């Protein structure tokens, strides 16, 4: 929730790199001229990136397990 307006945080301010409510984006004054994105869009981008990184880590783990098994043999 927004500290100023007690509204749901629904906007991401790219300039400040923080989540804000729609009222802060429109009338807050502190974010005039800033660049905004819908928070849901930013969230989905982060989820996708985290999932890609997890997949990379799983592949690397399998490689390491295979190398350890070779050394044991």
C-alpha positions as CSV (number, residue, x, y, z in Angstrom):
1,X,0.0,0.0,0.0
2,X,1.1,3.5,-0.7
3,X,2.3,5.4,2.3
4,X,0.8,8.7,1.1
5,X,-2.6,7.6,-0.5
6,X,-3.1,4.1,1.1
7,X,-3.8,2.8,-2.4
8,X,-2.7,-0.4,-4.0
9,X,0.8,-0.1,-5.6
10,X,0.0,-0.6,-9.3
11,X,2.7,1.4,-11.1
12,X,6.4,1.1,-11.4
13,X,8.4,4.3,-11.7
14,X,11.4,3.6,-13.9
15,X,13.1,6.8,-13.0
16,X,12.9,6.2,-9.2
17,X,13.1,2.4,-9.5
18,X,10.2,2.0,-7.1
19,X,6.6,0.9,-6.9
20,X,4.0,3.7,-6.5
21,X,0.2,4.0,-6.7
22,X,-1.7,5.5,-9.6
23,X,-2.4,8.7,-7.7
24,X,1.4,9.2,-7.1
25,X,1.9,8.7,-10.8
26,X,-0.8,11.1,-11.8
27,X,-1.0,13.8,-9.1
28,X,1.8,13.1,-6.6
29,X,4.1,15.8,-7.9
30,X,7.2,13.9,-7.0
31,X,7.1,11.8,-10.2
32,X,6.4,14.5,-12.8
33,X,8.1,13.8,-16.1
34,X,9.1,10.3,-15.0
35,X,8.7,7.1,-17.0
36,X,6.1,4.5,-15.8
37,X,5.1,1.0,-16.5
38,X,2.3,-1.1,-15.1
39,X,3.5,-3.0,-12.1
40,X,2.0,-6.3,-13.4
41,X,4.1,-6.0,-16.6
42,X,7.3,-5.5,-14.6
43,X,6.4,-8.4,-12.3
44,X,5.9,-10.7,-15.3
45,X,9.3,-9.7,-16.7
46,X,11.0,-10.4,-13.4
47,X,9.2,-13.8,-13.1
48,X,10.4,-14.7,-16.6
49,X,14.0,-13.7,-15.9
50,X,14.0,-15.6,-12.5
51,X,12.6,-18.7,-14.2
52,X,15.3,-18.5,-17.0
53,X,18.0,-18.2,-14.3
54,X,16.6,-21.1,-12.4
55,X,16.7,-23.2,-15.6
56,X,20.3,-22.3,-16.2
57,X,21.2,-23.2,-12.6
58,X,19.5,-26.6,-12.9
59,X,21.4,-27.3,-16.1
60,X,24.6,-26.4,-14.4
61,X,23.8,-28.5,-11.4
62,X,23.2,-31.5,-13.7
63,X,26.6,-30.8,-15.4
64,X,28.3,-30.7,-12.0
65,X,26.6,-33.9,-10.8
66,X,27.7,-35.6,-14.0
67,X,31.3,-34.4,-13.5
68,X,31.3,-35.6,-9.9
69,X,30.0,-39.0,-11.0
70,X,32.8,-39.2,-13.6
71,X,35.4,-38.4,-11.0
72,X,34.0,-41.1,-8.6
73,X,34.2,-43.7,-11.4
